[in-house]
Amino acid sequence: MDGVARTDEERRGQDRRTSDRRQADRRSADRRTGPRREGDAASPAFQQEREDLAAAFRWTARLNMHEGIANHFSLAVSDDGADFLLNPFGVHFSKMRASDLMLVNAHATPDPADDRLDPTAIAIHGALHRNVPQARCIIHLHPKYATVLASLKDSSIPPIDQNTMRFYERVAIDEDFDGMGLGDEAERLSTTLGNKQVLMMGNHGVMVVAETVARALDEMIYLERACETVVTAYMTGRELRVAPHAVAAKTAQQWADYPGFSDKHLGAIRAILDEEEPGYRE
């Protein structure tokens, strides 16, 4: 009898452990997928993605590449890209928290009564997430030097140093600005990007798309540095030392192949924020 009792108890223990594992798996799945209600800023789903995106907002503010509550970042969280996180209208970049980010759908009709949805944000980012498969993370800004370059008749980035060579043959230039990105303008922007990762938006600003927040943020930071170099070089009035095609293309590929660069960059940024502004994770 004692042996049978122990066996039964062991079996019950195994059942409990199996049940616990299943519940843990369900909780993990819930965190990954979660409720997908349009505009649900309180959704606890996608916590890691939310924290990365909130960190990107805060760091952009620190670099003074923001315009307060204007401009937008988004991150696709469904396989088809239709469900994405987006910053709410009215929250300053420097105060963005993981829980502030809204979960919206690219195919849904926005509720006009919801004042958390910026019309240009949902239009531009919705169109891109619908139409551009590689646009998992989208960062749209009007940073000083990139916007200056976007305001020139020639908005290209000549390969004159390592940072500018990073973007060699990777930039699309939009020369048909037609307003603030609503309606047909948003759809047009999504087709103008093509298969590039950067869109210099003439008379407007700049947009970067990438597979992850880390990659998009890293690209945007280095893009602004590259544009600063170009604009400063133009200001000297001297002739530019432009690298030949072979050297520029080689350097761009070396940037693309650099192991783990963007992930380490975001990790370093988050380490600073964890110490100085941990509220971004809330």
N, C-alpha and C positions, 0 to 999 in steps of 0.2 A: 504493500500500500504506500509506504513511504517513497519508494522509487517511482510509482505512478504519479504521486502527488507532485514530486519534483519535476517530472516530465511535463505535466499539465501546466505547472507554474512557468517552466521555461517556455512552453508554447505560447502562454498568454503574454509573457515578456516579449517574445519575438513579434507577436501580433501588435503589441503596443509600439514597439520600435518601428515596425513597418508603417503603422498608422501615422506615427510622428513624422517619418520621412515623407510620406505622401502629403501631409499637411504643410510641411516645410517647402516641398516642391511647389504646391499650389500657391503658397505665399510668395515664393520667388517669382513664379509666373505672373502673379498679380502685380508685383512691383515692375516687371518688365513690360507688361501690356497695359494693365490697369483700365479704368473707365476712360472712354474716349468721347466725352461729351464736349461739344463745341464750346469754346470759351470758358472751360472749367479751370479757373486759375488755382483752385484748391486741390486739384488731383494730386495724389501722392505718387503717381506712376512716373517711371523714368527718372528716378532721383539722381543717378550718376550723370545722365545727360543734362538735367536741369542745373546741377552744380557746375558742370563744365561751362555751360552757356552763361550762367550768372557770373562766373569768374571772368569770362570774356568781356562782358559788359563793364564790370568794375575796372578791369585792366585798361580797357579802351578809354575810360574816363580819366584814369591816372595819366595816360599818355596824351591827354587833351585832344583826342581824335573824335570827340563826340560833339553833339549839339544839344545837350541837355536831355530833353525827352523826345527829340526827333531822331530819325534813322532807325533801322530795324535789323535784328538778327533772327534767324529761324533755323530749326533743326528738324529734319524728318525723323519720325520715330516708328513709322510703319514700313513694311517691305516695299509697298508701291509708292511711298513718299507722300501720299495724300494727307496723312495725319502728321502735323508738325507743331513744335513748340514755337511760340512767338512772344516777343515782349509786349506788354500791355501799354496802351496809350496813357501817358501821364506819369509814369514812374521814371525818375531820373536814373541815367546809366550808373551813377556812382552809388545808388541805393538798391540796385536790382538784387532780388533774392530768388533762390531756386523755386520757391512756392509762388512767386509772382507770375511766372511764365505761363502763358495760356496755351491750352491744347485745342487746336482748331483743325478743320478739315478743308482741303483745297477745293473740294467739289460742293461744299455746303454754301448756302446763301447767307451772308452775314446778317445778323439781327441789327437793323438800323438803330434800335433803342439801346444797344449795348455800347456804352461810351468807352469801354476798355479796348475796343477794336479801332485801331488807326486805319482809316479808309485806304490810304496809299500802301500801308504795310500789308494788309490782307490782299490787296489787288496784285501788287508786285510779287510778293512771296508766294501767294496762291498760284499765280500763273507759272512761276518758275518750278514749283514743286509738281505741278501737273505736267509740265512740258519738257523738263530737263532732267533726265534720269540721274546724272552725276551730281545734281545739286542737292546733296544731303544736308549740308550746312551752308547757309547763305548769310554773308555779312555785307550789309550796305551802309556806307558811311560817306560823309562829305569832309574828309580830313584835309588839312590846309594845303599840303603840297600836291596831293593827288588831284584835288579840285582845281588848283591853279593849272596843272598840266591839262586837265579836262577842259579848261577854258581857252586853251590855245588852239589855233587852226590845225597844228600838227600835235596831236596828243600821244604820239608814240613814245616809247621808252628806249632811247638809244643805248646800246650795250657799252657803257663806259667804265663800269667797275663791277665787282662781283655781285653786288646786290641788284644792279640793273640787269646783269646777264642772267640772273635767276629767272627773269620774266621774258627772256628772249623767245619770240614766236609763240608766246602763251597768252597774249593779250588781244582781245577783240575791242574795236573802237566803235562806239555808237556816235554817228554824226547826224542823227535825225531826231533830236530832242523835240518833244511835242507836248510838254506839260509835265505835271507832277506824278505821273505814273498810274493814273486811273483808267479804267476801261480798256480801250484798244491799245493805249500806250503800254500798259502792263503786259499784254499779250505780245506786243511787238518786241519789248525788251527781252522776253524769254526766247525769242527766235534769233535775236541779234547775237546773243552769247555764243551760239553754235557749240562747238566742242572745246571751247577755251575755258580756262579757269578764272580769268579776270576780264571784267568788262569796264573799260574806261568810258564813262557815261558823259559824252560831250555836253557842256553847259549844265552839268548836274553834279556828278561825283564819281564814285567808284563802287563796284560790286565784285566780291570774291565768292566763288563756290568751291566746295571741297567735300571729301567723304566724311570728315570729322570736324568737331569744333577745334581741336588742336591744330589741325592742318589749316583750316580757314583763318584762324586768328594769327597763326604764324605767317601765313601768306600776306595778310593785311598789314601786319606790322612791318614786314620787310618791303612790301610794296610802297608804303608811305616813306620809308627810308630811301628807297630807290628814287622816288619822285622828288624828294628833297635834294638828292644829289644832282638830278637832272636840272631842276629849277635853279639851284645855286650855280651850277656850271654855266647855264645860259646867262645868268646875271653878270658873269665875268666878261662877257663879250668876246671871249677868246675861242679859238677853234677847238672843237671836241676831239679827244683821242678815242675814236670809235674802234672797238675790237673787230677783227674780221669774222665773217660768218662761222668758220670752223671753230674758232676759239670761243665765241659766244655760245654756240650750240653745245659744245663740249662742257662748258661751265654750267649751263642750264641743266644738262643731264646729271652732272655731278651733284648739283643741288637736289635734284629729284631722287637720287640714289643715296643721299646722306642718311645713314642708319638712325632711325628713331628721333630725328631732330625735333620735329614739331611736338611729339608726345613729351619729350624731356623739357621742352620750352614751357608747355602748359603746366607740367608738373612743378617746375620751378616757380611759375607764377602763382599756382595754387598754394604752394608752401608759404609764400609771402602773405597771401591773403588769409590763410589759415591762422597765421600768427597775428596779423594786424587788423583784418576785417572778417572774422569767422562768420559773421551774420549772413554772408552771401550764400551759405549752405542751407539756411533755414527754409 
